[in-house]
Amino acid sequence: MTNTNEMIKYAEQKCKKSNAKLTPKRKQVLTGLINSNKAISAYELADYCNQYFDDKFPIMTIYRILEFLEEESLVHKLQTSNKYVACAHIACDHEHLVPQFLICHECQKVKEIHINKNIVNELNDNVEQAGFSMISPQLEINCLCSDCKPLQ
C-alpha cells in the first residue's frame, strides 16, 4: 500500500505532465481526502484543513481546489451525496476503465472499482433506446461493507 506522501508525489508528477501545479493548499486538500477512509464533503475538508494546517481555508477555496483536483483526475465527486474521494489510482500510470463506486450505507466507506467498457457501452445503448443521453457512466452503488454487514 502506498503512503500519503508517496501518493502526493505521484499526484505532483501527474500534474506536472499536464502543465498544472499542485500548490501547497491543493496538496493539503488532497491529503485530507487520501487520509479519509470515507467520502467527505467540502465542508468536512475545510474543517480538516483548518484543524491540521496553519492556514484558514474558506469554503470557496476548497471548492475551487476540488474542481482542479477533479480536472486532474486525482479525486472523484460522488453525485448522489455531493461528497468527494481521492482516486484509488493516483499512483498508476496506465489508463483505467470507467470508475464505479461501492458506498457503504452504514459507515460511508467507499471502494472504487471499474467495469468493462463493453458494459458501459451496453448501458449507453439501453439509455439511448429509452430516449435519454448518458451524461456520465459513473455508477454509485449503495452497499454494505464487510465491516457493517450483519453476520448470517
Chimera marker file (.cmm) of the C-alpha trace (Angstrom):
<marker_set name="trace">
<marker id="1" x="0.000" y="0.000" z="0.000" r="1" g="1" b="0" radius="0.5"/>
<marker id="2" x="1.288" y="3.440" z="-0.902" r="1" g="1" b="0" radius="0.5"/>
<marker id="3" x="1.510" y="6.022" z="1.892" r="1" g="1" b="0" radius="0.5"/>
<marker id="4" x="0.126" y="9.561" z="1.753" r="1" g="1" b="0" radius="0.5"/>
<marker id="5" x="3.477" y="11.232" z="0.960" r="1" g="1" b="0" radius="0.5"/>
<marker id="6" x="4.076" y="8.851" z="-1.942" r="1" g="1" b="0" radius="0.5"/>
<marker id="7" x="0.558" y="9.480" z="-3.241" r="1" g="1" b="0" radius="0.5"/>
<marker id="8" x="1.181" y="13.235" z="-3.132" r="1" g="1" b="0" radius="0.5"/>
<marker id="9" x="4.447" y="12.771" z="-5.073" r="1" g="1" b="0" radius="0.5"/>
<marker id="10" x="2.585" y="10.768" z="-7.741" r="1" g="1" b="0" radius="0.5"/>
<marker id="11" x="-0.093" y="13.472" z="-7.859" r="1" g="1" b="0" radius="0.5"/>
<marker id="12" x="2.604" y="16.136" z="-8.350" r="1" g="1" b="0" radius="0.5"/>
<marker id="13" x="4.064" y="14.125" z="-11.237" r="1" g="1" b="0" radius="0.5"/>
<marker id="14" x="0.640" y="13.768" z="-12.868" r="1" g="1" b="0" radius="0.5"/>
<marker id="15" x="0.033" y="17.499" z="-12.567" r="1" g="1" b="0" radius="0.5"/>
<marker id="16" x="3.467" y="18.297" z="-13.982" r="1" g="1" b="0" radius="0.5"/>
<marker id="17" x="2.711" y="16.111" z="-17.029" r="1" g="1" b="0" radius="0.5"/>
<marker id="18" x="-0.378" y="18.224" z="-17.738" r="1" g="1" b="0" radius="0.5"/>
<marker id="19" x="1.442" y="21.513" z="-17.038" r="1" g="1" b="0" radius="0.5"/>
<marker id="20" x="-0.553" y="22.059" z="-13.857" r="1" g="1" b="0" radius="0.5"/>
<marker id="21" x="0.792" y="22.779" z="-10.386" r="1" g="1" b="0" radius="0.5"/>
<marker id="22" x="-0.110" y="21.032" z="-7.175" r="1" g="1" b="0" radius="0.5"/>
<marker id="23" x="0.178" y="24.014" z="-4.839" r="1" g="1" b="0" radius="0.5"/>
<marker id="24" x="0.622" y="23.607" z="-1.069" r="1" g="1" b="0" radius="0.5"/>
<marker id="25" x="-3.101" y="24.219" z="-0.435" r="1" g="1" b="0" radius="0.5"/>
<marker id="26" x="-4.062" y="21.718" z="-3.143" r="1" g="1" b="0" radius="0.5"/>
<marker id="27" x="-1.721" y="19.181" z="-1.533" r="1" g="1" b="0" radius="0.5"/>
<marker id="28" x="-3.362" y="19.775" z="1.837" r="1" g="1" b="0" radius="0.5"/>
<marker id="29" x="-6.871" y="19.219" z="0.476" r="1" g="1" b="0" radius="0.5"/>
<marker id="30" x="-5.732" y="16.103" z="-1.389" r="1" g="1" b="0" radius="0.5"/>
<marker id="31" x="-4.038" y="14.868" z="1.794" r="1" g="1" b="0" radius="0.5"/>
<marker id="32" x="-7.347" y="15.211" z="3.634" r="1" g="1" b="0" radius="0.5"/>
<marker id="33" x="-9.081" y="13.084" z="1.012" r="1" g="1" b="0" radius="0.5"/>
<marker id="34" x="-6.322" y="10.479" z="0.924" r="1" g="1" b="0" radius="0.5"/>
<marker id="35" x="-6.333" y="10.180" z="4.722" r="1" g="1" b="0" radius="0.5"/>
<marker id="36" x="-10.107" y="9.872" z="4.935" r="1" g="1" b="0" radius="0.5"/>
<marker id="37" x="-11.479" y="6.361" z="4.889" r="1" g="1" b="0" radius="0.5"/>
<marker id="38" x="-14.802" y="7.577" z="3.526" r="1" g="1" b="0" radius="0.5"/>
<marker id="39" x="-16.275" y="10.144" z="1.169" r="1" g="1" b="0" radius="0.5"/>
<marker id="40" x="-16.269" y="13.630" z="2.681" r="1" g="1" b="0" radius="0.5"/>
<marker id="41" x="-17.922" y="16.919" z="1.847" r="1" g="1" b="0" radius="0.5"/>
<marker id="42" x="-16.216" y="20.196" z="1.020" r="1" g="1" b="0" radius="0.5"/>
<marker id="43" x="-17.207" y="21.472" z="4.470" r="1" g="1" b="0" radius="0.5"/>
<marker id="44" x="-15.643" y="18.428" z="6.151" r="1" g="1" b="0" radius="0.5"/>
<marker id="45" x="-12.492" y="19.038" z="4.109" r="1" g="1" b="0" radius="0.5"/>
<marker id="46" x="-12.430" y="22.680" z="5.200" r="1" g="1" b="0" radius="0.5"/>
<marker id="47" x="-12.716" y="21.570" z="8.832" r="1" g="1" b="0" radius="0.5"/>
<marker id="48" x="-9.905" y="19.032" z="8.313" r="1" g="1" b="0" radius="0.5"/>
<marker id="49" x="-7.605" y="21.596" z="6.695" r="1" g="1" b="0" radius="0.5"/>
<marker id="50" x="-8.375" y="24.262" z="9.299" r="1" g="1" b="0" radius="0.5"/>
<marker id="51" x="-7.620" y="21.750" z="12.065" r="1" g="1" b="0" radius="0.5"/>
<marker id="52" x="-4.410" y="20.222" z="10.679" r="1" g="1" b="0" radius="0.5"/>
<marker id="53" x="-2.779" y="23.110" z="8.802" r="1" g="1" b="0" radius="0.5"/>
<marker id="54" x="-1.853" y="26.634" z="9.894" r="1" g="1" b="0" radius="0.5"/>
<marker id="55" x="-3.779" y="28.273" z="7.050" r="1" g="1" b="0" radius="0.5"/>
<marker id="56" x="-7.506" y="29.069" z="7.023" r="1" g="1" b="0" radius="0.5"/>
<marker id="57" x="-9.437" y="27.533" z="4.146" r="1" g="1" b="0" radius="0.5"/>
<marker id="58" x="-12.584" y="29.412" z="3.077" r="1" g="1" b="0" radius="0.5"/>
<marker id="59" x="-15.183" y="27.071" z="1.617" r="1" g="1" b="0" radius="0.5"/>
<marker id="60" x="-14.956" y="28.675" z="-1.846" r="1" g="1" b="0" radius="0.5"/>
<marker id="61" x="-11.225" y="27.920" z="-1.881" r="1" g="1" b="0" radius="0.5"/>
<marker id="62" x="-11.980" y="24.286" z="-1.062" r="1" g="1" b="0" radius="0.5"/>
<marker id="63" x="-14.486" y="24.103" z="-3.933" r="1" g="1" b="0" radius="0.5"/>
<marker id="64" x="-12.006" y="25.632" z="-6.404" r="1" g="1" b="0" radius="0.5"/>
<marker id="65" x="-9.317" y="23.185" z="-5.283" r="1" g="1" b="0" radius="0.5"/>
<marker id="66" x="-11.712" y="20.243" z="-5.589" r="1" g="1" b="0" radius="0.5"/>
<marker id="67" x="-12.612" y="21.361" z="-9.109" r="1" g="1" b="0" radius="0.5"/>
<marker id="68" x="-8.912" y="21.457" z="-10.018" r="1" g="1" b="0" radius="0.5"/>
<marker id="69" x="-8.277" y="18.031" z="-8.458" r="1" g="1" b="0" radius="0.5"/>
<marker id="70" x="-11.246" y="16.584" z="-10.373" r="1" g="1" b="0" radius="0.5"/>
<marker id="71" x="-9.944" y="18.013" z="-13.652" r="1" g="1" b="0" radius="0.5"/>
<marker id="72" x="-6.566" y="16.381" z="-12.946" r="1" g="1" b="0" radius="0.5"/>
<marker id="73" x="-8.317" y="13.022" z="-12.226" r="1" g="1" b="0" radius="0.5"/>
<marker id="74" x="-6.970" y="12.967" z="-8.684" r="1" g="1" b="0" radius="0.5"/>
<marker id="75" x="-10.377" y="12.968" z="-6.971" r="1" g="1" b="0" radius="0.5"/>
<marker id="76" x="-13.897" y="11.870" z="-7.811" r="1" g="1" b="0" radius="0.5"/>
<marker id="77" x="-17.129" y="13.581" z="-6.894" r="1" g="1" b="0" radius="0.5"/>
<marker id="78" x="-19.910" y="11.284" z="-5.758" r="1" g="1" b="0" radius="0.5"/>
<marker id="79" x="-23.002" y="12.808" z="-7.299" r="1" g="1" b="0" radius="0.5"/>
<marker id="80" x="-25.550" y="11.095" z="-5.043" r="1" g="1" b="0" radius="0.5"/>
<marker id="81" x="-24.059" y="12.523" z="-1.848" r="1" g="1" b="0" radius="0.5"/>
<marker id="82" x="-22.159" y="15.588" z="-3.130" r="1" g="1" b="0" radius="0.5"/>
<marker id="83" x="-19.016" y="14.251" z="-1.451" r="1" g="1" b="0" radius="0.5"/>
<marker id="84" x="-15.503" y="13.563" z="-2.665" r="1" g="1" b="0" radius="0.5"/>
<marker id="85" x="-12.991" y="10.704" z="-2.575" r="1" g="1" b="0" radius="0.5"/>
<marker id="86" x="-9.368" y="10.524" z="-3.631" r="1" g="1" b="0" radius="0.5"/>
<marker id="87" x="-8.883" y="8.471" z="-6.776" r="1" g="1" b="0" radius="0.5"/>
<marker id="88" x="-7.750" y="4.976" z="-5.855" r="1" g="1" b="0" radius="0.5"/>
<marker id="89" x="-5.352" y="5.012" z="-8.793" r="1" g="1" b="0" radius="0.5"/>
<marker id="90" x="-3.299" y="8.162" z="-8.269" r="1" g="1" b="0" radius="0.5"/>
<marker id="91" x="-0.105" y="6.098" z="-8.304" r="1" g="1" b="0" radius="0.5"/>
<marker id="92" x="-0.909" y="4.323" z="-11.595" r="1" g="1" b="0" radius="0.5"/>
<marker id="93" x="0.422" y="5.427" z="-14.956" r="1" g="1" b="0" radius="0.5"/>
<marker id="94" x="-1.862" y="3.359" z="-17.180" r="1" g="1" b="0" radius="0.5"/>
<marker id="95" x="-5.343" y="4.271" z="-18.407" r="1" g="1" b="0" radius="0.5"/>
<marker id="96" x="-8.229" y="2.959" z="-16.341" r="1" g="1" b="0" radius="0.5"/>
<marker id="97" x="-11.718" y="1.789" z="-17.097" r="1" g="1" b="0" radius="0.5"/>
<marker id="98" x="-14.807" y="3.720" z="-16.015" r="1" g="1" b="0" radius="0.5"/>
<marker id="99" x="-14.781" y="4.182" z="-12.218" r="1" g="1" b="0" radius="0.5"/>
<marker id="100" x="-17.645" y="2.774" z="-10.199" r="1" g="1" b="0" radius="0.5"/>
<marker id="101" x="-18.171" y="3.368" z="-6.503" r="1" g="1" b="0" radius="0.5"/>
<marker id="102" x="-19.417" y="0.973" z="-3.852" r="1" g="1" b="0" radius="0.5"/>
<marker id="103" x="-20.674" y="3.107" z="-0.962" r="1" g="1" b="0" radius="0.5"/>
<marker id="104" x="-21.419" y="1.571" z="2.426" r="1" g="1" b="0" radius="0.5"/>
<marker id="105" x="-24.850" y="2.687" z="3.546" r="1" g="1" b="0" radius="0.5"/>
<marker id="106" x="-23.833" y="2.444" z="7.223" r="1" g="1" b="0" radius="0.5"/>
<marker id="107" x="-20.284" y="3.827" z="7.585" r="1" g="1" b="0" radius="0.5"/>
<marker id="108" x="-19.981" y="5.701" z="4.240" r="1" g="1" b="0" radius="0.5"/>
<marker id="109" x="-16.727" y="3.881" z="3.344" r="1" g="1" b="0" radius="0.5"/>
<marker id="110" x="-16.164" y="3.985" z="-0.421" r="1" g="1" b="0" radius="0.5"/>
<marker id="111" x="-14.446" y="1.435" z="-2.641" r="1" g="1" b="0" radius="0.5"/>
<marker id="112" x="-13.542" y="2.391" z="-6.202" r="1" g="1" b="0" radius="0.5"/>
<marker id="113" x="-13.847" y="-0.394" z="-8.751" r="1" g="1" b="0" radius="0.5"/>
<marker id="114" x="-14.008" y="-0.430" z="-12.536" r="1" g="1" b="0" radius="0.5"/>
<marker id="115" x="-16.315" y="-2.054" z="-15.025" r="1" g="1" b="0" radius="0.5"/>
<marker id="116" x="-15.596" y="-3.214" z="-18.530" r="1" g="1" b="0" radius="0.5"/>
<marker id="117" x="-16.180" y="-0.694" z="-21.319" r="1" g="1" b="0" radius="0.5"/>
<marker id="118" x="-18.489" y="-3.213" z="-23.036" r="1" g="1" b="0" radius="0.5"/>
<marker id="119" x="-20.858" y="-2.997" z="-20.061" r="1" g="1" b="0" radius="0.5"/>
<marker id="120" x="-20.756" y="0.810" z="-20.221" r="1" g="1" b="0" radius="0.5"/>
<marker id="121" x="-21.485" y="0.651" z="-23.961" r="1" g="1" b="0" radius="0.5"/>
<marker id="122" x="-24.439" y="-1.681" z="-23.334" r="1" g="1" b="0" radius="0.5"/>
<marker id="123" x="-25.774" y="0.655" z="-20.628" r="1" g="1" b="0" radius="0.5"/>
<marker id="124" x="-25.401" y="3.593" z="-23.008" r="1" g="1" b="0" radius="0.5"/>
<marker id="125" x="-27.306" y="1.705" z="-25.722" r="1" g="1" b="0" radius="0.5"/>
<marker id="126" x="-30.128" y="0.988" z="-23.239" r="1" g="1" b="0" radius="0.5"/>
<marker id="127" x="-30.189" y="4.636" z="-22.173" r="1" g="1" b="0" radius="0.5"/>
<marker id="128" x="-30.414" y="5.816" z="-25.788" r="1" g="1" b="0" radius="0.5"/>
<marker id="129" x="-33.152" y="3.265" z="-26.581" r="1" g="1" b="0" radius="0.5"/>
<marker id="130" x="-35.124" y="4.759" z="-23.691" r="1" g="1" b="0" radius="0.5"/>
<marker id="131" x="-34.809" y="8.208" z="-25.306" r="1" g="1" b="0" radius="0.5"/>
<marker id="132" x="-32.139" y="9.594" z="-22.988" r="1" g="1" b="0" radius="0.5"/>
<marker id="133" x="-28.482" y="10.614" z="-23.343" r="1" g="1" b="0" radius="0.5"/>
<marker id="134" x="-25.886" y="9.480" z="-20.839" r="1" g="1" b="0" radius="0.5"/>
<marker id="135" x="-24.059" y="12.370" z="-19.205" r="1" g="1" b="0" radius="0.5"/>
<marker id="136" x="-21.685" y="10.250" z="-17.140" r="1" g="1" b="0" radius="0.5"/>
<marker id="137" x="-21.202" y="6.480" z="-16.970" r="1" g="1" b="0" radius="0.5"/>
<marker id="138" x="-20.201" y="6.716" z="-13.300" r="1" g="1" b="0" radius="0.5"/>
<marker id="139" x="-22.244" y="4.370" z="-11.124" r="1" g="1" b="0" radius="0.5"/>
<marker id="140" x="-22.628" y="4.738" z="-7.385" r="1" g="1" b="0" radius="0.5"/>
<marker id="141" x="-23.930" y="1.582" z="-5.764" r="1" g="1" b="0" radius="0.5"/>
<marker id="142" x="-25.442" y="1.607" z="-2.283" r="1" g="1" b="0" radius="0.5"/>
<marker id="143" x="-23.943" y="-1.366" z="-0.391" r="1" g="1" b="0" radius="0.5"/>
<marker id="144" x="-22.912" y="-2.697" z="2.988" r="1" g="1" b="0" radius="0.5"/>
<marker id="145" x="-19.185" y="-3.194" z="3.534" r="1" g="1" b="0" radius="0.5"/>
<marker id="146" x="-17.907" y="-6.368" z="5.177" r="1" g="1" b="0" radius="0.5"/>
<marker id="147" x="-17.430" y="-4.496" z="8.481" r="1" g="1" b="0" radius="0.5"/>
<marker id="148" x="-21.070" y="-3.347" z="8.571" r="1" g="1" b="0" radius="0.5"/>
<marker id="149" x="-22.728" y="-6.400" z="7.020" r="1" g="1" b="0" radius="0.5"/>
<marker id="150" x="-24.597" y="-8.377" z="9.688" r="1" g="1" b="0" radius="0.5"/>
<marker id="151" x="-23.293" y="-11.860" z="10.370" r="1" g="1" b="0" radius="0.5"/>
<marker id="152" x="-25.550" y="-14.541" z="8.957" r="1" g="1" b="0" radius="0.5"/>
<link id1="1" id2="2" r="1" g="1" b="0" radius="0.2"/>
<link id1="2" id2="3" r="1" g="1" b="0" radius="0.2"/>
<link id1="3" id2="4" r="1" g="1" b="0" radius="0.2"/>
<link id1="4" id2="5" r="1" g="1" b="0" radius="0.2"/>
<link id1="5" id2="6" r="1" g="1" b="0" radius="0.2"/>
<link id1="6" id2="7" r="1" g="1" b="0" radius="0.2"/>
<link id1="7" id2="8" r="1" g="1" b="0" radius="0.2"/>
<link id1="8" id2="9" r="1" g="1" b="0" radius="0.2"/>
<link id1="9" id2="10" r="1" g="1" b="0" radius="0.2"/>
<link id1="10" id2="11" r="1" g="1" b="0" radius="0.2"/>
<link id1="11" id2="12" r="1" g="1" b="0" radius="0.2"/>
<link id1="12" id2="13" r="1" g="1" b="0" radius="0.2"/>
<link id1="13" id2="14" r="1" g="1" b="0" radius="0.2"/>
<link id1="14" id2="15" r="1" g="1" b="0" radius="0.2"/>
<link id1="15" id2="16" r="1" g="1" b="0" radius="0.2"/>
<link id1="16" id2="17" r="1" g="1" b="0" radius="0.2"/>
<link id1="17" id2="18" r="1" g="1" b="0" radius="0.2"/>
<link id1="18" id2="19" r="1" g="1" b="0" radius="0.2"/>
<link id1="19" id2="20" r="1" g="1" b="0" radius="0.2"/>
<link id1="20" id2="21" r="1" g="1" b="0" radius="0.2"/>
<link id1="21" id2="22" r="1" g="1" b="0" radius="0.2"/>
<link id1="22" id2="23" r="1" g="1" b="0" radius="0.2"/>
<link id1="23" id2="24" r="1" g="1" b="0" radius="0.2"/>
<link id1="24" id2="25" r="1" g="1" b="0" radius="0.2"/>
<link id1="25" id2="26" r="1" g="1" b="0" radius="0.2"/>
<link id1="26" id2="27" r="1" g="1" b="0" radius="0.2"/>
<link id1="27" id2="28" r="1" g="1" b="0" radius="0.2"/>
<link id1="28" id2="29" r="1" g="1" b="0" radius="0.2"/>
<link id1="29" id2="30" r="1" g="1" b="0" radius="0.2"/>
<link id1="30" id2="31" r="1" g="1" b="0" radius="0.2"/>
<link id1="31" id2="32" r="1" g="1" b="0" radius="0.2"/>
<link id1="32" id2="33" r="1" g="1" b="0" radius="0.2"/>
<link id1="33" id2="34" r="1" g="1" b="0" radius="0.2"/>
<link id1="34" id2="35" r="1" g="1" b="0" radius="0.2"/>
<link id1="35" id2="36" r="1" g="1" b="0" radius="0.2"/>
<link id1="36" id2="37" r="1" g="1" b="0" radius="0.2"/>
<link id1="37" id2="38" r="1" g="1" b="0" radius="0.2"/>
<link id1="38" id2="39" r="1" g="1" b="0" radius="0.2"/>
<link id1="39" id2="40" r="1" g="1" b="0" radius="0.2"/>
<link id1="40" id2="41" r="1" g="1" b="0" radius="0.2"/>
<link id1="41" id2="42" r="1" g="1" b="0" radius="0.2"/>
<link id1="42" id2="43" r="1" g="1" b="0" radius="0.2"/>
<link id1="43" id2="44" r="1" g="1" b="0" radius="0.2"/>
<link id1="44" id2="45" r="1" g="1" b="0" radius="0.2"/>
<link id1="45" id2="46" r="1" g="1" b="0" radius="0.2"/>
<link id1="46" id2="47" r="1" g="1" b="0" radius="0.2"/>
<link id1="47" id2="48" r="1" g="1" b="0" radius="0.2"/>
<link id1="48" id2="49" r="1" g="1" b="0" radius="0.2"/>
<link id1="49" id2="50" r="1" g="1" b="0" radius="0.2"/>
<link id1="50" id2="51" r="1" g="1" b="0" radius="0.2"/>
<link id1="51" id2="52" r="1" g="1" b="0" radius="0.2"/>
<link id1="52" id2="53" r="1" g="1" b="0" radius="0.2"/>
<link id1="53" id2="54" r="1" g="1" b="0" radius="0.2"/>
<link id1="54" id2="55" r="1" g="1" b="0" radius="0.2"/>
<link id1="55" id2="56" r="1" g="1" b="0" radius="0.2"/>
<link id1="56" id2="57" r="1" g="1" b="0" radius="0.2"/>
<link id1="57" id2="58" r="1" g="1" b="0" radius="0.2"/>
<link id1="58" id2="59" r="1" g="1" b="0" radius="0.2"/>
<link id1="59" id2="60" r="1" g="1" b="0" radius="0.2"/>
<link id1="60" id2="61" r="1" g="1" b="0" radius="0.2"/>
<link id1="61" id2="62" r="1" g="1" b="0" radius="0.2"/>
<link id1="62" id2="63" r="1" g="1" b="0" radius="0.2"/>
<link id1="63" id2="64" r="1" g="1" b="0" radius="0.2"/>
<link id1="64" id2="65" r="1" g="1" b="0" radius="0.2"/>
<link id1="65" id2="66" r="1" g="1" b="0" radius="0.2"/>
<link id1="66" id2="67" r="1" g="1" b="0" radius="0.2"/>
<link id1="67" id2="68" r="1" g="1" b="0" radius="0.2"/>
<link id1="68" id2="69" r="1" g="1" b="0" radius="0.2"/>
<link id1="69" id2="70" r="1" g="1" b="0" radius="0.2"/>
<link id1="70" id2="71" r="1" g="1" b="0" radius="0.2"/>
<link id1="71" id2="72" r="1" g="1" b="0" radius="0.2"/>
<link id1="72" id2="73" r="1" g="1" b="0" radius="0.2"/>
<link id1="73" id2="74" r="1" g="1" b="0" radius="0.2"/>
<link id1="74" id2="75" r="1" g="1" b="0" radius="0.2"/>
<link id1="75" id2="76" r="1" g="1" b="0" radius="0.2"/>
<link id1="76" id2="77" r="1" g="1" b="0" radius="0.2"/>
<link id1="77" id2="78" r="1" g="1" b="0" radius="0.2"/>
<link id1="78" id2="79" r="1" g="1" b="0" radius="0.2"/>
<link id1="79" id2="80" r="1" g="1" b="0" radius="0.2"/>
<link id1="80" id2="81" r="1" g="1" b="0" radius="0.2"/>
<link id1="81" id2="82" r="1" g="1" b="0" radius="0.2"/>
<link id1="82" id2="83" r="1" g="1" b="0" radius="0.2"/>
<link id1="83" id2="84" r="1" g="1" b="0" radius="0.2"/>
<link id1="84" id2="85" r="1" g="1" b="0" radius="0.2"/>
<link id1="85" id2="86" r="1" g="1" b="0" radius="0.2"/>
<link id1="86" id2="87" r="1" g="1" b="0" radius="0.2"/>
<link id1="87" id2="88" r="1" g="1" b="0" radius="0.2"/>
<link id1="88" id2="89" r="1" g="1" b="0" radius="0.2"/>
<link id1="89" id2="90" r="1" g="1" b="0" radius="0.2"/>
<link id1="90" id2="91" r="1" g="1" b="0" radius="0.2"/>
<link id1="91" id2="92" r="1" g="1" b="0" radius="0.2"/>
<link id1="92" id2="93" r="1" g="1" b="0" radius="0.2"/>
<link id1="93" id2="94" r="1" g="1" b="0" radius="0.2"/>
<link id1="94" id2="95" r="1" g="1" b="0" radius="0.2"/>
<link id1="95" id2="96" r="1" g="1" b="0" radius="0.2"/>
<link id1="96" id2="97" r="1" g="1" b="0" radius="0.2"/>
<link id1="97" id2="98" r="1" g="1" b="0" radius="0.2"/>
<link id1="98" id2="99" r="1" g="1" b="0" radius="0.2"/>
<link id1="99" id2="100" r="1" g="1" b="0" radius="0.2"/>
<link id1="100" id2="101" r="1" g="1" b="0" radius="0.2"/>
<link id1="101" id2="102" r="1" g="1" b="0" radius="0.2"/>
<link id1="102" id2="103" r="1" g="1" b="0" radius="0.2"/>
<link id1="103" id2="104" r="1" g="1" b="0" radius="0.2"/>
<link id1="104" id2="105" r="1" g="1" b="0" radius="0.2"/>
<link id1="105" id2="106" r="1" g="1" b="0" radius="0.2"/>
<link id1="106" id2="107" r="1" g="1" b="0" radius="0.2"/>
<link id1="107" id2="108" r="1" g="1" b="0" radius="0.2"/>
<link id1="108" id2="109" r="1" g="1" b="0" radius="0.2"/>
<link id1="109" id2="110" r="1" g="1" b="0" radius="0.2"/>
<link id1="110" id2="111" r="1" g="1" b="0" radius="0.2"/>
<link id1="111" id2="112" r="1" g="1" b="0" radius="0.2"/>
<link id1="112" id2="113" r="1" g="1" b="0" radius="0.2"/>
<link id1="113" id2="114" r="1" g="1" b="0" radius="0.2"/>
<link id1="114" id2="115" r="1" g="1" b="0" radius="0.2"/>
<link id1="115" id2="116" r="1" g="1" b="0" radius="0.2"/>
<link id1="116" id2="117" r="1" g="1" b="0" radius="0.2"/>
<link id1="117" id2="118" r="1" g="1" b="0" radius="0.2"/>
<link id1="118" id2="119" r="1" g="1" b="0" radius="0.2"/>
<link id1="119" id2="120" r="1" g="1" b="0" radius="0.2"/>
<link id1="120" id2="121" r="1" g="1" b="0" radius="0.2"/>
<link id1="121" id2="122" r="1" g="1" b="0" radius="0.2"/>
<link id1="122" id2="123" r="1" g="1" b="0" radius="0.2"/>
<link id1="123" id2="124" r="1" g="1" b="0" radius="0.2"/>
<link id1="124" id2="125" r="1" g="1" b="0" radius="0.2"/>
<link id1="125" id2="126" r="1" g="1" b="0" radius="0.2"/>
<link id1="126" id2="127" r="1" g="1" b="0" radius="0.2"/>
<link id1="127" id2="128" r="1" g="1" b="0" radius="0.2"/>
<link id1="128" id2="129" r="1" g="1" b="0" radius="0.2"/>
<link id1="129" id2="130" r="1" g="1" b="0" radius="0.2"/>
<link id1="130" id2="131" r="1" g="1" b="0" radius="0.2"/>
<link id1="131" id2="132" r="1" g="1" b="0" radius="0.2"/>
<link id1="132" id2="133" r="1" g="1" b="0" radius="0.2"/>
<link id1="133" id2="134" r="1" g="1" b="0" radius="0.2"/>
<link id1="134" id2="135" r="1" g="1" b="0" radius="0.2"/>
<link id1="135" id2="136" r="1" g="1" b="0" radius="0.2"/>
<link id1="136" id2="137" r="1" g="1" b="0" radius="0.2"/>
<link id1="137" id2="138" r="1" g="1" b="0" radius="0.2"/>
<link id1="138" id2="139" r="1" g="1" b="0" radius="0.2"/>
<link id1="139" id2="140" r="1" g="1" b="0" radius="0.2"/>
<link id1="140" id2="141" r="1" g="1" b="0" radius="0.2"/>
<link id1="141" id2="142" r="1" g="1" b="0" radius="0.2"/>
<link id1="142" id2="143" r="1" g="1" b="0" radius="0.2"/>
<link id1="143" id2="144" r="1" g="1" b="0" radius="0.2"/>
<link id1="144" id2="145" r="1" g="1" b="0" radius="0.2"/>
<link id1="145" id2="146" r="1" g="1" b="0" radius="0.2"/>
<link id1="146" id2="147" r="1" g="1" b="0" radius="0.2"/>
<link id1="147" id2="148" r="1" g="1" b="0" radius="0.2"/>
<link id1="148" id2="149" r="1" g="1" b="0" radius="0.2"/>
<link id1="149" id2="150" r="1" g="1" b="0" radius="0.2"/>
<link id1="150" id2="151" r="1" g="1" b="0" radius="0.2"/>
<link id1="151" id2="152" r="1" g="1" b="0" radius="0.2"/>
</marker_set>
